[in-house]
Amino acid sequence: MEIQMAAAAAGGAADTSAALPTGQAWWEGIARARARIVALVPILGPHHPSLSSLSHSDRPAQALLEDSSLSSSLSSALSLSSSGSGSDPLCHWLYDTFLTSDLDLILVVLSFVPLISGLYLSRSSSLSSSSSPRPNLAGFEAVLLALYSSEVKIRQGKPIKVNIPDLGLPSLYHAPRQAPAGSPRVPEQGVVSPPLEPQTAVKSTKRASIVGVALDLFYRKIAVMPMRSKLDLCNFAASWAGQNCPCCHQLDDLNVGSLQIAMENLDLQNHNNSEPSPSSPRSSSSSLSSRSVVQEEEDGPSAKIRVSLEENDHGQYPEIRAPPSREEGEEIRIREEARVSSEGRIPLPWELLQPVLRILGHCLLAPLNPQEVRDAASVAVRSLYARASHDLVPQAILATRSLIQLDKGARMAAQSAAMANASVNVGTPTKPKKPEIFLVSK
C-alpha cells in the first residue's frame, strides 16, 4: 500500500483546474472540497455536528481548515495508539486529499503535519530503542512521503542557496559608493538545503530529512495555520529535546539593579515631561507600586523579576508576562502531556532542527500569535537550548540562544511600553466631557 502511495506521490497529481475557465474551476474546487468532507463520514460517523454544515458552506475547504470541532476530532483519531498503520482510513484520507492538488485542501493536510510528524518520530524512536517489534506506521510514512516527493519534483534536484553578505564590499549606505580595486568579487553562497533525492520508502537514515521537508512546507504556510497546529509543534519540540535541567533557564536570570535603574530612568523621563502639581506629589516608587506588582525571587547571585499590570480606574491594561519560570514551564509541560500519546527524547539532526527552529521563531515573534502559543514556544526553545548545550552543537546553540534573547527583548519592550503608558496616564488629568447641545428649530 505504501509503495503504491509513494509511486503516485512521486509522479505527482495533475492539476486539472489549470485549463478550466475561472467560474468552472471555482465550482470544481467546491465540488472537490465537498467530496473530501463527505469522505470523512465513514471515519467520524454520520452524526458529527460539523460535517453537515461544512458540506453546505460556500467555501468548504476554508471552513474545513478553520473548524475547531472537526480538527479536534481528527487530532484525537490520529493520536490513538492504533493510528498510523497502512490501513488507517484517516491516513488514506489525508493522502488522497493532498493528491487533489487543490491549494485550499493542501492547507488542511499541512495543518496536521506537526501532529503526524510528532507522533511518527516519537513512536519510531521510543520503540526502536526497545526490544518490542516496530509498529506499523506505513500510513504516517505515506503522507510524509507524499509531501517529500512533491518538494523533490519542485526543486528538480537543485539545492536552496542564499547569498552571504561580503563585508569587504561597500553597502548601500556608503557615500560615495566606491568599488574596491581589483577584480570583482563573486558573491559567496551558502547552502540552506541540499538537493533532495527521490525516496520510495522512509529509511532510518532518511527519516529526519523527510520529516524536515514536511515541516518546512508547513512553515511556508504558517501564516494561515490554526493555533492548534502551532501548539502541537511546540509541545512535541519540548518533548523531543528531553531536557528539563537548570540549563533551560540559564539565560533568563536578570540583573535586578539594571532593571531598577531602567525604572528610575523611565520615571525621571515622565517627571520631566509632565511635572506633578504640589497638591498631589508623586514619587517614582509610589506611582510604580500603585500600578504594578513586582515580585522578586532570589536565586543565588541573581534574581528574576516578573512585572504585570493591574486594573486601574480608567480600565484594564493587558497583562504582559515575562518568559515562563521553571514552575510555569513544568505546568505547561504536564498539562500537554495528556494529549500526547507517546513522547520522549529523540535524535535531532540539523535537517530536522532547522525547520523546527524556524517555526518556533514565528511562534515567538509573530505579533498576531496568542499568548498561549508564545509561552509554549518559549518553553520549547529553552528546552532545545539546553539540549544543544549538552550535545555541544554550535549552530543549534547559536540559533536557540538568539531566539531566547529575541523573546526576552520583545517581552521586556512590551513591559516597558505598558509601564510607560501607565505612568503617563496617572499624571495626565482627565477633563469631564462637555455635554452635547443640539439646536432644534421650531
N, C-alpha and C positions, 0 to 999 in steps of 0.2 A: 504493500500500500504506500509506504513512504517512498519507495523507488519511483512509483508512478507519479506521486505528487512532486517529487524533486525534478523529474523529467519534464513535467508540464510547466513547472515554475521556470526552469532553465530556458524553455522555448519561449516563454512569455505569452501573455494573453493579448490577442489582437484588439485594438481599440476600434470597435465598430461604430462609435458615435462620431468619428472624425469626419466621415464623408456625408453625414446626415445634415439636413437643414437645422437651423437653430431651434425652431419650435419642436421638430421631431426628436432632436437629440435631448431636449429638455424632458419630453414625455417619456422617452426611452429610459432616462435616468430615474425618473419617478417609478416607472414600472419595475426596474431592476431593484430599487431600494425596497419597494413593497414586496417583491418576491422574496428578498432576503429576510424581511420581517416575518412573512408567513412561514418561512423555513424554520423559524425559531419555535413554532407551536409544538412540534414533537419533542423539543428539548426542554422547554419551560412549562409546557402544558397549555391547554386552550383557555384556562381561566386566569391567566396572568393579567393584572389590571392594565398594563401599558401596551400590550400588543394590539388591541383593537384601536386605541386612539392613535397609535403610531402609524398603523396601516392606512388610516384615513387622513393623515396630515398632508398639507400641501408640500412640505419639504421633509419627507420621511427620513432621509439619510441624516440630515442635521438633527432632527428630533431624536433619532436613534443614538446619536453621539451624546446629546445633552440630557437624555432621560436618566436620572439618578437611580430610580427604582429598578429599571431594567439592567443598568450597569451593575448594580449591587447583586442582582440575581445571577448574572453571568459570571461575576467575580467569585461568588460563592460556589458556583458549579465548577469553575476552574480550580478552586482551592481544595476540592475534595481529594482525599488520598488516592482515589481510583482514577483521577483525571490524568490527561496527558498521554493516554495509550493510543495505539494506532486505530482503535475502534471507537474512540471518544467522539460522539456526534458534534460536540461543541468545537473541537479542533477541526473537524471536517467543515463546519460552518464558517469558521474564521478563514480557513484555507480557500474555500470556494468564494467567499466574499472578497478576498484580496485579488483573486484572479479575474474578477469582473472588470478590473481596470477603471472603475468609477472612482473619481477622486474623493468624493464625499464618503463613499463606503470604505475606501482605503484608510481614511482618517479614523473610522470606527475600529478597524483592525489595529491600527497603530496605537490606539488608546489602551489596548490590552498588552502591548509589548512589555512594559515594565513588570507586570504580574507574571506573564508567561516566562520571561527571562529569569525572574527571581525564583520562581518555583522550579524551573528546569535546572538552573545552576545549583540551587540548594539541594535538590534531591540527588542530582548526579554526584555532587561532591560528598554528601553525607553517606551515601551508600557505596561509593567507590572505595572508601577507606575501611568499610566493614566487610565481614565475610558473607553477608546476605546477598542473594542474587540481585543483579541490577534490574530495576524496574523497567517496564515498557513505557518509554517516553517518546515513542515514534510520532504521536500526534503533535506534541510540542516541537519536535525536531522538524516536522514537515512545514509548520507555519514559519519557523525561523529560517529554514532553507528557502522558502518561497521569497521572503524578504531579501535574503542574501543574494539569491540568483537574479532578482530584479536589479539590484545595485550592480552586480557584475556585468549585466547586459548594458547598463547605462554608462559605466566607466570605460568599457571596451578595453580592458587591460592596462589602463593608464593610472598612474598614481595621482594623488591630490597634493599639489605643491603650493607653497606660498613664498613670496619674495621677502628675504630678510633685509631690513634696512642696513645700509652701509654708513657708518659714522664718518668715514673718510670723505664722503660726498656732501656738498652743501645742500641744505634743506630748502624748503620753500620760504623760510623765514630769514634766510641770509640776504643781506643787501649790501653791496651788489652781489649778485649770484655769479660767482666765478668758478668755472670748471677747473679741476686740478690738472696740472701739466702731465703730459704723457698720454699713453693710450687709454681710451675709455674703458672703464671697469665694467665687467659683466656682473649684473646683479646676482648675488648668491641666493640660491633657493633651498628651502627646507622641505622635507617630505612629511606631510601631515599624516597621510595614509598610504601605505604601499599598494602596488597593484593587487587586485583580488583574483584568486584562482577559482575557477568553477569547481563546485563540490556537489557530489551526488549523495553524500551521507555526512553526518556530523561525527567526525572523529574526535578523539580526546585531545589531540594536538591542535585541532582547528576549532574547538568549541568556543573558546574565548573570542576568537576573531569573528566567528559567525554571529554570536550574540552581540558583540560590539558594533557590528554593522547595523543590526536591527535597532539597537539603542540610538545609533547615530541618525537613522531615519526618523525615529521618534523625536529626537532633538530638533530636527529641521522643521517639524510641525508643532513644536511645543507651545507656541503662542495660542493655538486653538485647542489644546488638550485640556480635558477636565481636571479638576483638582485631585480627584481620587487617583488618577494615573501618576501625578507627581508625588503624592504621598506614598504610593506603592514603591516607587523607585527610591525615595529617601529612606523608607523603613528597611528595604532589602539591602541598601548600601551600608546602613549601620550594622546590620546583622552579618553581612559579608566581611566587614572589617574585623569583627570578633574582638574588639579592644574596648575595654571599659576601665582602663587604668588611669591614674592621675595625669598621664601624658595628654589625655583628651582635652584637659583644661589648662594646659601649660601656658598657653598664650592669652588666657582670659584674666590673669592677675593684673589688676590695675593699681597704679600708684595713687594712694589717697591724697597725698599732698598736691600732686599735679592737678587732680580734679577739683580740689578745693580752691587752688589758685585760679583755675578757669572759671569757677563760680563767682569768685570775688571780682574778677575782671569783667564778667558779664554784668554783675550788679553795678559796678562802677560805671560802666558804659551807659546803663539805663539811668543811673543817677545824673550823669552829665547831660543826657538828652532831655530829661524832664525832672527838674528839681521839685521835691515834695514841699508842701506848704508847712509853715511852722506849727500849725494846729494839729497836723497829723504826721508826725515824724515817722519815718520808715527806715529801718536798718536792713542790712543785707540778710542777716540771719533770720529776722522776723518774717520778712517777705518770702524767703525761701521756705521756711518751715511752715508757713500758713498755706502754701500752695503745693507742697510736695512732701513726700515721705522718703527719707534717705535712710537706708539700712546698711550698716557696715558690719561685715563678718570678718573678724580677724582670722587669718590663716597663715601663720608663720610671719615672715618678714613683710608680707604684702597683704593687701585687703581687697575685697571685691565689693563693689557698690552697685546697688540697684535703685534706680530712680523711677518713680511712677507718679503721674499727676492725679490729683483727686478732683472731685467735682467742686466747683466754686459757685458763687451766687449767680453768675451770668450764664452758666451752662456747664456742660461736662466736657473736659478735654479728653481726647483719645489716649488710652494707655500706651505708652512706649516702653517696651520691655527690653531689658538687656539680654545678651545671649543666655540660654538656659543654664542654670547651675548644674552641679552634679546630681542633686536630688531631683530637679525637674527633668533632666535628661533621662534619668533612670525611670521616672514615672511614665514619660512618653514611650520609652522602650517597652516597659511592661504592659502598658495599655495596648500597644500594637502587636504584641506577641501572640495575642489570642487570635488575630486574623491571619497570621502566617502559619501555614501548616507545617513547614519544615524550614529551619533556619540554621545557620552556623557559618563558621569561618571557611572561606573558600580561597583558592589562589586568585590573585588579582594582577595579571599581567597588564602591561601598558595599553595594549589594544582594547582591553575591556575597561580599564580605569579611565582612559581619556574621555570617552563619551559620557561616562558616569559623572565625571567632574564638570563637564560642560552643562549637563542637566542640573546638577546641584548649584552651579553658578547662576543659572536662570532662576532657580527656586529661591535663592538667597537674595538676589538683587533686583529682580523684576518688580516694578512698582505696583502692579496690579495683583500680585500674589497675596492671598490672605496670610494672616499671622501664623496660622497653623502650619502652612507649607514652609514658611521661613524657619519656624522653630524646628520642624522635622529635618530640614536641610542643614540647619546649624548643628544638630546632634550628629548627623551623618558625616559631615565634613570633618568634624573634630575626631570622630572615631577613625576615619580614614587617615587623618594626620598622625594619630597615634600608631596606626598600623604601618604607615610608611616610615615613621621614625624607628620602629622596631625592626623593620625589614631593610632599612638603610637604602631606600630607593630615592635618589636625588631629585628626579623630575617630579615624583609624586609628593615629596616633602615641599618642594618649592610651590607646586600648584595648590596643595591644600593649605599651606601657610598663607599664601596670598589670598585665598578665599576667606580664611578666618579673619585676616586683617581688614579686608573689604567689608565683611559682615560687621565687625566691631565698629569700623568707621561710619558705616551707614546708620547703625543704631545710635551711636553717640551723637551724630549730627542731628538725628531726629529728636533726641533728648534735648540737645542744646536749643534747637528751634522751638520746641514745645515750652521749655522753661523761659525762653526769651519772650514768647508770646504771653505767657502767664504773668511775667513781671511787668510787661508793658501794660497789660490790661488792668493790673492792680493800680498802677499810678495814673491811669487815664480817667478823669472824672466823666461820668455819664450824665448827659443832659436829658431831661424829660422831653419826649416828643410833643411838639405843638399839635393841638387838635386841628383837624382839617375843617375848613369853613367853606361851605358851599353856598353860592348866591343863587337864589331862586327868584326868577322874575314872575311877577303877577300878571 
